Amino acid sequence: MPFAAKTVDRTIAEPGLEAAVETTAYGTRGFARMAIQSIAKLVGDVWKAVPVSADDPLPTAARGYRSATAIVVGTNQTPGRAVHVIATVAGLVKVRLADDTEVLFPVIEGVTILPVEAKTIVAAGTTATVTGYLNLA
């Protein structure tokens, strides 16, 4: 199940979690952490981004990833287990799967993990502004 995350400011206090800060020559700053915001869910025959909730939880049963390789848009590669997407503007990303099927996935600003075996990313149809794709294996 795809999910999306956005870095949040660690200087914001949360119950039971200390604020982590670092003081440098440039001033005091909070450490970033990731907050899962949404997952992609098939609604009818359309994938939609929905907030993580008790009804739509983040899946956690899969084993971790062992490697990450940059994906060059439009260039076929050996598919991994998932695609890591870093977007500065939300939108759609078109992925060519291992069986040559092309699917549009919604991504939000921040990090989105698509648990699909992707041959490549297809530029035509991608509307999100993406700064990087990684093939996770």
C-alpha positions in Angstrom: 0.0 0.0 0.0 1.6 3.3 -1.0 2.0 6.0 1.7 3.3 9.5 1.9 5.2 11.4 4.6 6.3 14.9 5.3 9.2 16.1 7.5 8.0 18.1 10.5 9.8 20.4 12.9 11.2 18.5 15.9 11.1 21.6 18.1 7.3 21.3 18.3 6.5 19.7 21.7 4.5 16.4 21.6 3.2 14.5 24.6 5.7 11.9 25.7 8.3 13.0 23.1 11.2 15.4 23.9 11.9 18.1 21.4 15.3 17.4 19.8 17.4 20.4 19.1 20.9 21.2 18.0 22.9 24.4 18.5 25.4 25.2 15.8 27.2 28.3 14.6 24.1 29.0 12.5 21.7 28.9 15.5 19.4 26.4 17.1 17.3 24.1 15.0 15.1 21.1 15.4 15.9 17.7 14.0 13.5 16.6 11.2 11.4 13.5 11.6 8.9 12.0 9.3 5.2 12.1 10.0 3.1 9.7 7.9 0.2 11.7 6.5 -1.6 9.6 3.9 -1.8 6.3 2.1 -3.0 5.6 -1.4 -6.2 3.6 -1.5 -8.2 2.2 -4.4 -11.6 3.8 -4.2 -13.8 2.3 -6.9 -11.4 2.1 -9.8 -9.3 5.2 -8.9 -6.3 5.5 -6.5 -6.8 8.3 -4.0 -4.7 9.7 -1.2 -6.5 9.2 2.1 -5.3 10.2 5.6 -3.8 7.5 7.8 -6.4 6.6 10.4 -7.7 3.6 12.4 -9.8 2.7 9.3 -6.8 3.1 6.9 -3.7 2.2 8.9 -0.1 2.3 7.6 1.0 -1.3 6.7 4.0 -2.5 8.7 4.3 -6.2 8.2 6.9 -6.1 5.3 10.6 -6.6 5.9 12.9 -3.6 5.5 14.7 -2.5 2.4 18.4 -3.5 1.9 19.4 -1.2 -1.0 18.4 1.9 -2.9 19.3 2.8 -6.5 18.5 6.0 -8.4 15.8 5.6 -11.0 16.4 7.5 -14.3 13.0 8.6 -15.7 12.3 6.7 -18.9 15.1 4.2 -18.5 14.2 0.6 -17.8 15.9 -1.2 -14.8 15.5 -4.4 -12.8 12.4 -3.8 -10.6 12.9 -3.6 -6.9 10.3 -4.0 -4.2 9.2 -0.4 -3.9 9.7 3.1 -5.3 10.8 6.0 -3.0 9.5 9.4 -4.4 10.5 12.8 -3.2 8.1 15.5 -4.4 8.2 19.2 -3.9 4.7 19.6 -5.4 1.9 17.0 -5.0 0.4 15.3 -8.1 0.5 12.1 -10.0 3.5 9.8 -10.9 3.2 7.4 -13.8 5.0 4.1 -13.1 5.7 1.3 -15.7 5.4 -1.9 -13.7 7.5 -5.1 -14.2 4.7 -6.5 -16.5 4.8 -3.3 -18.6 1.5 -2.0 -17.2 1.5 1.7 -16.7 -0.3 3.1 -13.6 -0.8 6.6 -12.2 -0.2 7.0 -8.4 -1.0 10.1 -6.3 1.9 11.5 -4.3 1.9 14.4 -1.8 4.6 16.9 -1.1 7.3 15.1 0.9 8.2 11.4 0.6 5.9 8.8 -0.9 6.7 5.0 -0.9 5.0 3.0 -3.6 5.3 -0.7 -2.9 5.3 -1.7 -6.6 7.9 -3.4 -8.8 8.7 -0.6 -11.2 10.7 -0.9 -14.4 10.8 2.9 -14.8 9.0 6.2 -14.2 7.1 7.5 -17.3 7.4 11.3 -17.8 4.2 11.6 -19.9 1.3 11.7 -17.5 3.4 12.6 -14.4 2.1 15.8 -12.9 4.0 15.9 -9.6 7.2 17.9 -9.3 9.7 15.3 -8.2 13.3 15.8 -7.2 14.2 12.1 -7.0 13.2 8.5 -7.4 14.8 5.5 -5.7 14.3 1.8 -6.5 14.2 0.1 -3.1 15.1 -3.6 -2.9 
